[in-house]
Amino acid sequence: MNSKLTPEQRAKFEREEADGRAVALNYLRGKFLDVDEKVFRTDSSGYVHDEIIAWPAVFKAAVIENACRSCKGRTCKISQSRADDSRPVIKIAESPKGYKFLDVRWTFGFGCRFQPLSGEFGIMFRKSGLKNPHVNMTFKAYECSKSTPETRTAKLEAMNASAEQSDLVIAGKPGTGKTHLAVAIALKAMEHGRQATFRLVSTMLDEIQSTIRDGGDYDGLMRSFMTVPCLILDDLGHENMTAARASYLHQIVDYRHNANLQTIVTTNARNVEDLCRLVGSDFAMPIVSRLMKRGSWVTISNAEDFRTTKREVNSNAK
């Protein structure tokens, strides 16, 4: 493919680039009124450069902050139009040697409630097994364009489980937002200082077996799954459940049940009997019964594909 620009295209590109830099520079001047502009081009070692500024990041920060000032919490224009799940935070930092420089950090989050992955929350989040885009999966963000009684009930059940720290099995077809609600429970737990761990069931069992095979710290790994305050087990019933793997899962669920620790499970199973069939082995009923004793089961069967809906909403917002 020929990637050469015509003179007209190049001129337009250069105009847009110059306009973007002007917006970015005016943003820096307005944000740091008492700062010598030389600081904008100073690195952490004290050297001044002509082109050190990350202009696209500064321009994005300017656009976002302007949108937030215009929005004032009424409607989140950023959550409707963002191209990704990150935003730059621009500040003046000081190096250990005393040189002031422009520091650009990236944070992740949802709309007006961008949650910097720092402090206690950031430490817990990095330990949880969640990825940065998961920060967007809050209760507030669980919305379908065609809300049904089942999706509303599922959200309410998840919020109740979060508040009461009780167990919950969220069942339903793929794409109905089961994982979203489970992650929302994990995020809420960490917001309140309770560590959460998120794992696909198949990934967790693979991790356990590989630890045994490689002579790793099996006891330590099992203890981490058994004792974490909030454990999210995603997609139960789709793993290769041998008797040995079912035994590991049973040990974890049984310990957590006896210790009154919160366990959240998502599954495509239609009901308890179907889940027992999918899990198989002699441990299926003990596993499911322990999950049900401290919590409840909610099914989302009558809902449009949640992931498709989100893609359509984001596409229409652009």
C-alpha distance (Angstrom), angle and dihedral (degrees) to the residues before:
residue distance angle dihedral
M1 . . .
N2 3.81 . .
S3 3.83 106.8 .
K4 3.82 96.8 179.5
L5 3.78 115.4 124.8
T6 3.77 122.3 -131.3
P7 3.84 115.6 -124.3
E8 3.82 88.9 -104.3
Q9 3.81 92.4 50.4
R10 3.80 91.7 46.7
A11 3.81 91.6 49.6
K12 3.81 90.9 49.7
F13 3.80 91.0 47.5
E14 3.81 91.8 50.6
R15 3.83 91.7 48.0
E16 3.80 91.6 50.9
E17 3.80 91.0 46.3
A18 3.82 91.1 50.5
D19 3.81 91.4 47.0
G20 3.80 90.6 50.0
R21 3.80 92.1 50.3
A22 3.80 90.4 48.7
V23 3.82 90.5 53.3
A24 3.80 90.6 47.0
L25 3.79 94.1 48.0
N26 3.79 93.2 47.4
Y27 3.80 88.0 49.8
L28 3.82 91.1 53.7
R29 3.80 92.2 46.4
G30 3.79 91.6 50.7
K31 3.79 94.8 43.7
F32 3.81 96.0 47.7
L33 3.80 103.9 34.9
D34 3.80 96.5 162.6
V35 3.80 96.7 43.0
D36 3.78 123.2 103.2
E37 3.82 106.0 -117.1
K38 3.80 88.5 -131.2
V39 3.83 85.7 74.8
F40 3.82 88.9 65.8
R41 3.81 89.1 66.1
T42 3.80 97.9 38.7
D43 3.79 121.1 105.8
S44 3.81 126.2 -147.4
S45 3.81 90.5 -91.9
G46 3.80 92.6 57.3
Y47 3.81 98.3 -106.1
V48 3.81 118.7 137.0
H49 3.81 117.3 -137.2
D50 3.80 133.2 -174.5
E51 3.80 96.0 -136.0
I52 3.78 107.1 26.4
I53 3.81 97.0 115.0
A54 3.81 115.6 102.7
W55 3.80 91.4 -133.2
P56 3.85 97.6 -176.9
A57 3.81 91.1 52.2
V58 3.80 93.2 47.2
F59 3.81 90.8 46.5
K60 3.81 90.1 51.0
A61 3.81 90.8 49.8
A62 3.81 89.9 51.0
V63 3.80 92.8 50.4
I64 3.81 93.0 46.7
E65 3.80 95.0 48.2
N66 3.79 91.0 47.2
A67 3.82 90.5 50.7
C68 3.80 90.6 48.8
R69 3.81 91.4 50.8
S70 3.80 90.0 50.3
C71 3.80 93.1 45.3
K72 3.83 97.8 47.8
G73 3.79 90.1 -172.0
R74 3.80 96.4 -58.0
T75 3.79 99.6 109.1
C76 3.76 123.3 -5.2
K77 3.79 105.9 -123.1
I78 3.79 90.9 177.7
S79 3.80 95.0 57.2
Q80 3.80 89.4 47.7
S81 3.79 97.4 49.6
R82 3.80 110.2 23.2
A83 3.79 116.4 127.1
D84 3.78 93.3 -150.2
D85 3.79 140.2 4.8
S86 3.78 99.6 -95.5
R87 3.77 139.0 83.0
P88 3.80 131.5 -169.8
V89 3.79 121.1 -118.9
I90 3.81 113.1 -154.9
K91 3.79 121.9 -157.4
I92 3.79 141.8 146.8
A93 3.80 111.2 -105.6
E94 3.77 131.9 -173.1
S95 3.80 122.9 -133.9
P96 3.81 122.6 -136.9
K97 3.82 87.3 -101.2
G98 3.81 91.5 55.7
Y99 3.82 99.2 -104.1
K100 3.80 114.5 142.2
F101 3.80 115.8 -141.0
L102 3.81 141.3 165.5
D103 3.79 109.4 -91.0
V104 3.82 120.4 -161.0
R105 3.79 116.0 -167.2
W106 3.79 127.9 175.8
T107 3.80 123.3 -136.6
F108 3.76 131.3 -175.5
G109 3.76 130.9 -140.6
F110 3.77 149.8 105.1
G111 3.77 124.6 -65.6
C112 3.78 115.3 -67.1
R113 3.80 90.9 -3.1
F114 3.80 101.1 65.2
Q115 3.77 104.9 169.8
P116 3.81 113.5 -151.1
L117 3.77 109.7 -136.4
S118 3.78 92.1 -126.8
G119 3.75 138.5 101.1
E120 3.80 120.9 27.7
F121 3.79 93.1 -31.1
G122 3.81 91.6 52.5
I123 3.80 92.3 49.7
M124 3.80 92.0 50.6
F125 3.79 92.8 43.6
R126 3.81 92.6 54.6
K127 3.81 89.7 51.2
S128 3.80 94.2 47.1
G129 3.79 101.4 76.0
L130 3.80 91.0 -120.7
K131 3.81 121.3 130.3
N132 3.81 126.0 -130.3
P133 3.84 95.1 -100.5
H134 3.82 88.3 57.5
V135 3.83 88.1 73.0
N136 3.81 86.1 77.4
M137 3.82 93.0 59.4
T138 3.79 97.0 92.8
F139 3.79 127.2 144.9
K140 3.80 88.9 -107.8
A141 3.80 90.4 55.7
Y142 3.82 93.8 52.7
E143 3.78 98.2 102.1
C144 3.76 134.3 138.1
S145 3.78 122.7 -163.1
K146 3.82 87.0 -130.5
S147 3.78 103.2 39.8
T148 3.80 114.8 -164.1
P149 3.82 132.2 -163.4
E150 3.81 87.6 -106.2
T151 3.80 95.5 54.8
R152 3.80 90.5 46.4
T153 3.81 91.2 48.7
A154 3.81 91.7 47.3
K155 3.79 91.5 51.6
L156 3.81 91.0 48.6
E157 3.81 92.0 48.4
A158 3.81 90.5 49.7
M159 3.80 91.9 49.3
N160 3.82 90.4 49.0
A161 3.82 91.2 49.4
S162 3.79 88.8 49.8
A163 3.81 92.8 51.2
E164 3.82 94.8 43.3
Q165 3.83 95.3 38.3
S166 3.81 88.4 -130.3
D167 3.79 130.4 147.1
L168 3.78 121.7 -93.5
V169 3.80 136.4 -174.6
I170 3.81 112.2 -155.3
A171 3.80 110.8 -163.2
G172 3.76 132.7 -178.5
K173 3.75 148.6 101.5
P174 3.81 120.9 -50.8
G175 3.80 113.9 -81.0
T176 3.82 98.5 28.0
G177 3.81 93.8 112.6
K178 3.81 100.2 -101.7
T179 3.81 93.6 139.7
H180 3.80 90.6 44.4
L181 3.82 91.3 58.5
A182 3.81 91.9 44.6
V183 3.81 91.3 51.7
A184 3.81 90.0 47.3
I185 3.82 88.2 58.4
A186 3.81 90.2 50.5
L187 3.82 92.1 49.2
K188 3.79 91.8 49.5
A189 3.81 90.6 49.6
M190 3.81 91.2 53.1
E191 3.80 91.9 45.8
H192 3.81 85.7 59.8
G193 3.79 93.7 47.5
R194 3.83 98.7 -99.1
Q195 3.79 115.5 129.6
A196 3.80 115.3 -124.3
T197 3.80 130.6 -164.5
F198 3.80 123.5 -157.7
R199 3.80 122.3 -161.7
L200 3.76 139.5 159.0
V201 3.80 102.0 -123.2
S202 3.80 91.2 -125.8
T203 3.82 91.1 50.5
M204 3.80 92.3 49.5
L205 3.79 92.8 50.1
D206 3.82 91.4 46.0
E207 3.81 88.3 51.4
I208 3.79 91.6 52.2
Q209 3.80 93.7 48.0
S210 3.80 94.2 46.4
T211 3.82 89.6 50.3
I212 3.80 90.0 54.1
R213 3.81 92.0 45.3
D214 3.81 93.1 49.4
G215 3.79 95.2 44.2
G216 3.80 93.4 -113.3
D217 3.78 130.4 151.7
Y218 3.81 98.7 -65.9
D219 3.82 94.2 166.4
G220 3.78 92.1 50.3
L221 3.80 92.8 48.2
M222 3.80 93.4 48.4
R223 3.79 90.3 46.6
S224 3.82 90.4 53.6
F225 3.82 90.8 56.3
M226 3.80 93.8 40.7
T227 3.79 98.7 49.8
V228 3.81 106.7 34.3
P229 3.83 108.1 116.6
C230 3.82 94.0 -127.2
L231 3.82 122.6 26.6
I232 3.82 121.1 -174.4
L233 3.82 113.8 -160.7
D234 3.79 108.2 -169.4
D235 3.81 125.6 -158.0
L236 3.80 101.7 2.8
G237 3.79 111.6 -170.6
H238 3.82 99.1 38.0
E239 3.79 99.2 81.6
N240 3.80 128.8 94.5
M241 3.81 94.5 -97.0
T242 3.78 109.3 -163.0
A243 3.80 120.2 172.7
A244 3.82 90.4 -99.4
R245 3.81 93.6 50.5
A246 3.81 91.2 46.6
S247 3.81 88.1 52.0
Y248 3.83 91.9 55.8
L249 3.79 90.9 48.9
H250 3.78 91.7 47.8
Q251 3.81 91.9 51.4
I252 3.79 90.6 53.0
V253 3.81 96.5 45.1
D254 3.82 93.2 42.7
Y255 3.81 93.2 51.1
R256 3.79 91.9 47.1
H257 3.79 91.8 48.2
N258 3.81 92.4 52.8
A259 3.83 91.5 44.9
N260 3.83 93.0 48.9
L261 3.81 92.2 -122.3
Q262 3.81 120.6 156.0
T263 3.81 118.3 -103.6
I264 3.80 122.3 -178.3
V265 3.81 119.9 -167.2
T266 3.79 131.6 -172.1
T267 3.79 121.9 -163.0
N268 3.79 142.3 164.1
A269 3.81 90.0 -136.6
R270 3.80 115.8 123.8
N271 3.81 96.3 -140.9
V272 3.81 143.4 -15.9
E273 3.79 93.5 -77.8
D274 3.80 91.6 50.2
L275 3.81 91.2 50.1
C276 3.80 91.4 51.0
R277 3.80 88.7 51.4
L278 3.81 91.9 49.9
V279 3.80 93.5 47.8
G280 3.80 92.5 44.8
S281 3.83 124.8 179.1
D282 3.80 127.7 85.2
F283 3.80 90.2 -73.2
A284 3.82 95.4 63.3
M285 3.81 98.3 89.9
P286 3.84 95.7 41.0
I287 3.82 89.9 50.7
V288 3.80 94.5 49.0
S289 3.80 95.2 40.8
R290 3.81 91.9 53.8
L291 3.79 90.8 50.5
M292 3.80 90.5 51.5
K293 3.83 97.1 46.9
R294 3.81 94.2 66.7
G295 3.77 98.1 33.2
S296 3.77 147.8 6.4
W297 3.79 144.6 -93.8
V298 3.79 123.5 -118.4
T299 3.80 124.6 -175.8
I300 3.80 127.7 -156.5
S301 3.79 104.6 -167.1
N302 3.80 102.3 137.3
A303 3.79 104.3 59.3
E304 3.77 137.0 102.9
D305 3.78 119.5 -109.9
F306 3.82 103.6 -71.2
R307 3.81 94.4 -158.0
T308 3.80 93.1 50.3
T309 3.80 90.2 48.4
K310 3.80 92.0 52.5
R311 3.80 91.2 50.4
E312 3.81 90.8 50.6
V313 3.80 93.2 47.7
N314 3.81 92.3 49.1
S315 3.80 91.2 46.6
N316 3.81 92.7 50.7
A317 3.78 91.2 48.0
K318 3.79 94.0 57.7
